[in-house]
Amino acid sequence: MTHFGGVMNRIWMGVVLLVSPMTGAFARGAEPASQYPPSPVIAGLDWAPVETIVRQARDGDNWPVTWAQDDNLYTTFGDGTGFPPKSKRKLSCGFARVRGGPEKFQGVNIRSKSEILGDGRAGKKGWGILSVDQTLYLWLGHADGHGGGAQLAWSHDQGETWSFADWTFDELGLIGFVNFGKDYEGARDDYVYAYSHDGPKADTPADRFVLIRALKHRLTERAGWEFYTGRTRNGEPMWSSEIGLREGIFANPDACLRSAMTYQPSLGRYLWWQQRPQPKGHPDRGDTRFEGGFAVYDAPEPWGPWTTVYDTPKWDTGPGEHGDFPTKWTDREGRYLYLVFSGEDAFSVRRATVRRVSDKSIK
């Protein structure tokens, strides 16, 4: 088994605060049991009414985001045409920058010779994006052209031109980056961290998530990447250059698929949005664009221990296949977060009010 500090033996039956799509008012609803205990810092998330969601760039999905040195958010979209003026061709992977704040922003497509064509599993998709030292890095999925594997790309000119690694991770199919602040400001050390569900296919749920890392100046080298292998007796993480020795940082049998992790300095926690895959027998278990659920977990370190912030089997709107909490759009006190998600096949943004455990008003 993996190393989780005993959390797998604790079961929590929680109650979370949900938004009623009919009235816009908040209503309490019972949630299914979570295998991870409640967060010691965040008591829950209160979502703004559905009608306040801002949606742009309809017809594209995924939308991972990162905060770059020029103060813009950078993103990629899959199987779509992006922001107006839209691409005349449907792209498997297109690039864009987003200017402004969460409630009034402007998205602009970045036209690049590296735009990728192909539909569905046949075309490469951007799963995770990161700005470090004024360079954009991108993890692409479907590297094998059949829905499997991952390939790294990078851009030194804000997404206009890209270079592609001549190596792939065939064992991991959904790699994303752990994001920190502006251009990686406030990172915990000189490493870049990334995560993936532990499987080669981007449309097939795995039993656990794994963690990998590389020094900032060695990101483009296959030999620079290390794999989390568990913890010492003192709780310190262990790493190996051997991918076969990897261990999990989070377990959820047949339910680990698409996700995004961001460190929130105002909360002192890593927030990890995780999609709930569709049930077995569904024709596309990764398709939650219009209906489905997700969970949000938090931890003091990117390897855990993980606790539960929010968990719903069916959100009051389609959650999409990807959800990010960009630090640019989090207020300094950590009272509000904004979720960028691909619900309804669009670049969608929704505000969440953070309820802290220390809040005396919580009963």
C-alpha positions in Angstrom: 0.0 0.0 0.0 1.0 3.6 -0.3 2.0 5.9 2.5 -0.9 8.1 3.8 -0.1 8.5 7.5 -3.2 6.4 8.4 -5.8 8.6 6.7 -7.1 5.7 4.8 -8.4 4.2 8.0 -10.5 7.3 8.8 -13.9 7.8 7.2 -15.8 11.0 7.3 -19.4 11.5 6.7 -19.7 15.2 5.8 -22.2 17.9 5.2 -21.3 20.7 2.8 -23.0 23.9 1.8 -24.5 23.8 -1.7 -26.0 26.5 -3.9 -29.6 26.0 -5.0 -29.8 26.4 -8.8 -33.4 27.3 -8.5 -33.2 30.2 -5.9 -29.6 31.1 -5.8 -29.8 30.6 -2.0 -27.5 28.4 0.0 -29.0 25.1 1.2 -27.4 22.3 3.2 -27.3 18.8 1.7 -25.9 15.5 2.9 -22.8 14.3 1.0 -21.5 10.7 0.6 -18.7 9.5 2.9 -15.2 10.8 2.0 -12.3 8.5 2.5 -10.3 11.5 3.7 -11.1 13.4 6.9 -12.3 17.0 6.9 -9.8 19.8 6.5 -8.4 21.3 9.7 -8.3 24.7 8.0 -11.2 25.0 5.5 -14.7 24.1 6.7 -16.2 24.3 3.2 -16.8 26.2 0.0 -20.0 28.3 -0.6 -20.5 28.6 -4.4 -22.0 31.8 -5.9 -25.3 31.3 -7.7 -25.3 29.5 -11.0 -26.5 32.6 -12.8 -23.3 34.5 -11.8 -21.0 32.1 -13.7 -19.0 33.9 -16.4 -18.6 31.8 -19.5 -16.5 32.6 -22.6 -15.0 30.7 -25.5 -17.8 28.2 -25.8 -17.0 25.0 -27.7 -13.6 24.1 -26.1 -12.6 22.1 -23.0 -9.8 21.4 -20.5 -8.5 25.0 -19.9 -5.6 24.5 -17.5 -4.2 27.9 -16.4 -1.0 29.5 -15.1 0.0 33.0 -13.9 2.9 34.4 -15.9 5.4 37.2 -15.4 3.5 39.6 -17.6 0.5 39.3 -15.2 -1.7 37.4 -17.6 -3.1 33.9 -17.2 -2.1 31.5 -20.0 -4.2 28.5 -20.9 -4.8 25.9 -23.6 -8.0 24.6 -24.9 -8.9 21.2 -26.5 -11.3 20.3 -29.3 -12.5 23.9 -29.8 -11.9 27.2 -31.5 -11.0 29.4 -28.5 -11.9 33.0 -27.8 -13.3 35.5 -30.4 -12.1 36.0 -33.1 -12.2 32.2 -33.1 -10.0 29.8 -35.0 -11.5 28.9 -38.3 -10.4 25.3 -37.6 -11.3 23.1 -34.6 -8.0 22.6 -32.7 -7.0 19.7 -30.6 -4.7 22.0 -28.7 -4.9 25.8 -29.0 -3.3 28.5 -26.9 -4.7 31.7 -25.3 -3.9 34.4 -22.7 -6.5 35.8 -20.3 -6.3 39.5 -19.2 -8.1 41.1 -16.3 -10.0 39.9 -13.2 -12.3 37.0 -12.7 -15.6 38.7 -13.3 -14.5 40.9 -16.2 -11.7 39.3 -18.2 -10.7 39.2 -21.9 -9.4 36.1 -23.5 -7.2 36.3 -26.6 -6.1 33.4 -28.8 -2.4 33.0 -29.4 -2.0 31.9 -33.0 0.9 29.6 -33.1 2.5 27.3 -35.7 2.4 24.7 -32.9 -1.4 24.5 -32.8 -2.3 20.9 -32.9 -5.1 19.4 -35.1 -6.9 16.1 -34.5 -10.1 15.2 -32.6 -10.6 13.4 -29.4 -8.0 10.8 -28.5 -6.2 11.2 -31.8 -5.0 14.7 -31.0 -2.6 15.9 -28.3 -4.2 17.9 -25.5 -2.8 20.3 -22.9 -3.4 18.9 -19.4 -1.2 21.2 -17.4 0.6 24.5 -17.9 3.2 26.4 -15.8 5.1 29.6 -16.0 8.6 29.4 -14.6 11.4 32.1 -15.1 9.4 33.6 -18.0 9.1 30.3 -19.8 5.8 28.4 -20.3 5.9 24.6 -19.9 3.1 22.4 -21.0 2.2 18.7 -20.4 0.5 17.3 -23.4 -1.6 14.1 -23.3 -2.5 11.6 -26.0 1.2 11.6 -26.9 0.9 8.3 -28.7 -2.0 9.4 -30.9 -4.3 6.9 -29.3 -5.2 8.6 -25.9 -2.1 7.5 -24.0 1.2 8.9 -22.7 2.5 12.4 -22.0 5.0 14.7 -23.7 6.5 18.0 -22.4 6.6 21.2 -24.5 8.0 24.7 -23.7 7.8 28.2 -25.0 10.2 31.1 -24.5 7.9 33.7 -26.2 4.7 33.5 -24.3 3.1 30.7 -26.4 3.8 31.8 -29.9 6.4 29.1 -30.6 6.9 25.8 -28.8 9.6 23.2 -28.6 8.7 19.5 -27.9 10.7 17.0 -25.9 12.0 14.0 -27.8 11.0 11.7 -25.0 7.6 10.8 -23.4 6.3 9.2 -20.2 4.4 6.2 -21.6 3.2 5.1 -18.1 1.5 8.4 -17.2 -1.4 9.9 -19.3 -2.7 12.9 -17.4 0.3 15.0 -16.1 -0.4 18.4 -14.7 1.8 21.0 -12.9 1.6 22.2 -9.3 1.1 25.9 -9.7 2.3 28.6 -7.2 2.2 32.4 -7.7 3.1 34.7 -10.5 5.8 33.1 -12.7 6.3 30.4 -9.9 6.7 33.0 -7.2 6.4 31.6 -3.7 7.4 28.0 -4.7 8.4 25.8 -1.8 11.9 25.1 -3.3 13.8 25.0 -6.6 11.9 22.0 -7.8 8.9 21.9 -10.1 6.3 19.4 -9.1 3.8 17.6 -11.3 1.2 14.9 -10.7 -0.8 12.3 -12.7 -3.3 9.6 -12.3 -1.3 6.4 -12.3 -2.2 5.1 -15.7 -1.3 5.5 -19.4 -4.7 6.4 -20.8 -6.3 9.8 -20.2 -9.9 8.4 -20.4 -9.4 5.5 -18.0 -9.6 6.1 -14.2 -6.8 4.8 -12.0 -6.6 3.8 -8.4 -4.2 6.5 -7.3 -2.3 9.6 -8.1 1.5 9.9 -8.2 3.9 12.8 -7.9 7.0 13.7 -9.9 9.5 16.5 -9.7 12.5 18.1 -11.5 14.8 21.0 -10.8 13.7 24.1 -12.6 16.8 24.1 -14.8 16.4 20.4 -15.8 12.7 20.3 -16.7 13.4 19.5 -20.4 15.6 16.5 -19.5 14.0 13.1 -19.1 16.9 12.2 -16.7 16.0 15.3 -14.5 12.7 13.9 -13.3 12.3 12.0 -10.1 9.3 10.0 -8.7 7.8 10.0 -5.2 8.4 6.7 -3.5 6.9 7.2 -0.1 8.1 8.7 3.2 10.7 8.1 5.8 9.8 7.3 9.4 10.2 11.0 10.0 7.6 11.8 7.3 10.1 13.2 4.8 9.4 12.4 1.1 11.6 10.0 -0.7 12.4 10.1 -4.4 13.9 7.9 -7.1 14.9 8.3 -10.8 13.3 4.9 -11.4 9.7 5.3 -12.5 8.9 1.7 -11.6 9.4 2.5 -7.9 6.8 5.2 -7.8 4.2 5.2 -5.0 0.9 7.1 -4.7 0.2 10.3 -2.8 -3.6 9.8 -2.9 -5.7 6.7 -3.4 -9.3 6.4 -4.6 -10.0 3.1 -6.4 -11.2 3.5 -10.0 -11.8 7.2 -9.4 -8.6 9.0 -10.1 -8.7 10.9 -13.4 -8.4 14.6 -14.3 -7.3 17.1 -11.7 -5.4 20.3 -10.9 -3.3 21.4 -7.9 -2.4 25.0 -6.8 -0.8 26.3 -3.7 -2.8 29.1 -2.0 -0.5 31.2 0.1 -3.4 33.0 1.8 -4.6 29.7 3.1 -1.2 28.0 3.6 -2.6 25.0 1.8 -2.3 23.1 -1.5 -5.8 22.8 -3.1 -6.4 19.8 -5.4 -9.5 19.8 -7.6 -10.4 16.3 -8.7 -13.0 15.2 -11.2 -15.4 12.4 -10.2 -15.4 10.1 -13.2 -18.7 8.9 -14.7 -19.8 5.5 -13.4 -18.7 2.3 -14.9 -20.6 1.5 -18.1 -20.7 5.1 -19.2 -19.5 5.5 -22.9 -17.0 8.3 -21.8 -16.2 8.2 -18.1 -14.1 11.4 -18.4 -16.9 13.5 -19.9 -18.4 15.7 -17.1 -18.8 18.8 -19.2 -22.6 19.0 -18.7 -23.2 16.8 -15.6 -21.2 15.3 -12.9 -19.3 15.9 -9.7 -15.9 16.7 -8.2 -14.0 17.0 -4.9 -11.5 19.5 -3.5 -8.8 18.3 -1.1 -6.1 20.3 0.7 -2.8 19.5 2.3 0.2 21.3 3.8 2.6 19.7 1.2 2.1 18.5 -2.4 2.4 14.9 -1.1 -0.1 15.3 1.7 -1.5 14.4 4.1 -4.8 15.1 2.2 -8.0 16.2 3.8 -11.4 17.0 2.4 -12.7 20.6 1.6 -15.6 19.8 -0.6 -17.1 16.7 -2.3 -20.2 16.4 -4.4 -21.3 13.6 -6.7 -23.4 16.0 -8.8 -22.8 19.7 -8.9 -25.6 22.1 -9.6 -24.1 22.7 -13.1 -21.7 20.8 -15.3 -18.2 20.9 -13.7 -16.3 20.1 -16.8 -13.3 17.8 -17.0 -10.8 20.3 -15.5 -10.9 22.8 -12.6 -8.2 25.3 -11.5 -8.0 27.9 -8.6 -5.6 30.5 -10.1 -3.7 32.3 -7.3 -4.0 35.5 -9.3 -7.7 35.6 -8.6 -7.6 34.7 -4.9 -7.9 37.6 -2.5 -5.0 38.1 -0.1 -7.0 37.1 2.9 -8.1 33.9 1.3 -11.8 34.7 1.7 -12.6 34.1 -2.0 -11.5 31.7 -4.6 -12.4 31.6 -8.3 -12.7 28.2 -10.0 -11.8 28.2 -13.7 -13.6 25.1 -15.1 -14.6 23.7 -18.5 -18.3 23.2 -17.7 -20.6 23.4 -20.7 -17.6 23.2 -23.0 -16.5 26.8 -22.1 -14.0 28.8 -20.2 -16.1 29.1 -17.1 -15.5 31.0 -13.9 -17.3 30.8 -10.6 -16.6 32.3 -7.2 -16.4 30.3 -4.0 -16.5 31.8 -0.5 -14.1 30.0 1.8 -15.4 29.0 5.2 -12.5 28.5 7.6 -12.6 26.2 10.6 -11.5 29.1 12.7 -14.6 31.1 11.7 -16.6 31.5 14.9 -19.8 31.9 12.9 -19.6 28.3 11.8 -21.9 26.2 13.9 
